[in-house]
Amino acid sequence: MGTYKSSTANRIFRGYKSSLERAKYDFNKNFNQMDFENADAREEVREHVAEMIRSCDKLIEKMGSYKFK
């Protein structure tokens, strides 16, 4: 398996980070556009959306901790 230059690895990271940030935005946008008839269902979905966003944040943080030489 080959290796990437630091500049290439950083560019790839920025691409992944951008995609994850967009996904977080879309999760929130889609949730806010949903029409719920039941407050319990809304809360359940809100919790799932919050967990997905936390997962994205954790992945961004983990990827950001890598240093490229």
C-alpha positions in Angstrom: 0.0 0.0 0.0 1.3 3.4 -0.9 1.6 6.5 1.2 0.3 10.0 0.7 2.1 13.3 0.9 1.1 15.5 3.8 -0.6 17.9 1.5 -2.7 15.2 -0.1 -3.6 13.6 3.2 -4.7 17.0 4.5 -6.8 17.6 1.4 -8.5 14.3 1.8 -9.2 15.0 5.5 -10.7 18.4 4.6 -13.0 16.7 2.0 -14.2 14.1 4.6 -14.7 16.9 7.2 -16.7 19.0 4.8 -18.9 16.0 3.9 -19.5 15.2 7.6 -20.3 18.9 8.3 -22.8 18.9 5.4 -24.3 15.7 6.7 -24.8 17.3 10.2 -26.5 20.3 8.5 -28.7 18.0 6.5 -29.7 16.0 9.6 -30.8 19.1 11.3 -32.6 20.6 8.3 -34.5 17.4 7.6 -35.5 17.0 11.2 -36.8 20.5 11.4 -38.8 20.0 8.2 -40.5 16.8 9.6 -44.2 17.1 10.6 -44.8 15.2 13.7 -48.3 14.4 15.0 -46.9 12.9 18.2 -44.5 14.7 20.7 -43.1 11.4 21.8 -42.1 10.4 18.2 -40.6 13.9 17.7 -38.5 13.5 20.8 -37.4 10.0 19.8 -36.3 11.1 16.4 -34.6 14.2 17.9 -32.5 11.9 20.1 -31.5 9.8 17.1 -30.5 12.9 15.1 -28.5 14.2 18.1 -26.7 10.9 18.3 -25.9 11.0 14.6 -24.5 14.5 15.0 -22.4 13.4 18.0 -21.0 10.5 16.0 -20.0 12.9 13.2 -18.3 15.2 15.7 -16.4 12.3 17.2 -15.2 11.2 13.8 -14.1 14.7 12.9 -12.3 15.0 16.2 -10.6 11.6 15.7 -9.5 12.4 12.1 -8.3 15.8 13.2 -6.0 14.2 15.8 -4.0 12.5 13.1 -0.8 14.3 12.1 0.6 13.9 8.6 4.3 14.2 7.7 
